[in-house]
Amino acid sequence: MNKTLSPFLILLAAILWGTTGTTQAFAPEAAHPIAIGATRLAVGGVFLLLLIEGQLNLKHWSIRSTLLAALSMALYQPFFFSAVLMTGVAIGTVVAIGSAPILSGVIEWVFKRKHPTRVWWYATLTSIVGCLLLFMNQGSIDVDTLGIILAIGAGLTFAVFTVVSSDLVEKHSSLSVMAVVFTLSAIFLSPFLFIYDMSWIASFQGFSVSLYLGVAATGFAYLLFARGLVYVSSSTAVALSLAEPLTATLLGVFLLGESLHATSWKGMVLIIVGIGMLVVLARKSEHE
């Protein structure tokens, strides 16, 4: 794979993730967000396993790293959705998605001795400020302490998932790594399928939403993300993921008829500028 394409694969993955909110808006009212999260992981895991077609080789796999990546992805779902329910979409999203790049940079710094560059800090902070402005006038705001903790937990679990997955894709194919990780994540979240009402999935609407979220916004998206991780550092990859709220907002405006304040549009510009800096940084690092 061309190294130049790596940051763009991650951006495409983030764009696909950004469609989840709009897609969930079309889900049946009986569908609980956590139940949707569990379903999308299950469908995504099965989809990736089917792509492998019996070519999976588990020799020399790190069981510890695989379980850590799977558990992190599984925990991200209830952490994020619970945080949003407690604090509102604005605060929950900003804290969860905004904290992830910083936490991934710290994890790389402490455990992998990779010091984030000054440009990375400028680009990441620019994107985070943009994310803050983007959501400043959206949704209800309730600074719930537990909700904030859960949002940070969501950011931490996504950061851990990315750092650990980055190590795994250095030794195994991206497809194999994501298939195993998401299958295990789905198993970890399977109890939620019995806790919440799942009758909604039997309807055409519920089945269609689950299929899209599982195949496109999860299985295919994370496969692109994993392939991008081969040549892009985990801290940069997580920062590039800030394209997700940008995509979600644009879809809300053009498909759901939502309106934005001038402050939110300024935030979008800052996110685009920050992402542009990160792409340049990623492409520059490949030549060093």
Stockholm file with secondary structure:
# STOCKHOLM 1.0

chainA/1-288         MNKTLSPFLILLAAILWGTTGTTQAFAPEAAHPIAIGATRLAVGGVFLLLLIEGQLNLKHWSIRSTLLAALSMALYQPFFFSAVLMTGVAIGTVVAIGSAPILSGVIEWVFKRKHPTRVWWYATLTSIVGCLLLFMNQGSIDVDTLGIILAIGAGLTFAVFTVVSSDLVEKHSSLSVMAVVFTLSAIFLSPFLFIYDMSWIASFQGFSVSLYLGVAATGFAYLLFARGLVYVSSSTAVALSLAEPLTATLLGVFLLGESLHATSWKGMVLIIVGIGMLVVLARKSEHE
#=GR chainA/1-288 SS CCGGGHHHHHHHHHHHHTTHHHHHTTSCTTCCHHHHHHHHHHHHHHHHHHHHTTCCCCTTCCHHHHHHHHHHHHHHHHHHHHHHHHHCHHHHHHHHHHHHHHHHHHHHHHHSCCCCCHHHHHHHHHHHHHHHHHHTTSSCCCCCHHHHHHHHHHHHHHHHHHHHHHHHTTTSCHHHHHHHHHHHHHHHHTTHHHHSCCGGGGSHHHHHHHHHHHIIIIIIHHHHHHHHHTTSCHHHHHHHTTHHHHHHHHHHHHTSCCCCCHHHHHHHHHHHHHHHHHHHHHHHHTTC
#=GC SS_cons         CCGGGHHHHHHHHHHHHTTHHHHHTTSCTTCCHHHHHHHHHHHHHHHHHHHHTTCCCCTTCCHHHHHHHHHHHHHHHHHHHHHHHHHCHHHHHHHHHHHHHHHHHHHHHHHSCCCCCHHHHHHHHHHHHHHHHHHTTSSCCCCCHHHHHHHHHHHHHHHHHHHHHHHHTTTSCHHHHHHHHHHHHHHHHTTHHHHSCCGGGGSHHHHHHHHHHHIIIIIIHHHHHHHHHTTSCHHHHHHHTTHHHHHHHHHHHHTSCCCCCHHHHHHHHHHHHHHHHHHHHHHHHTTC
//
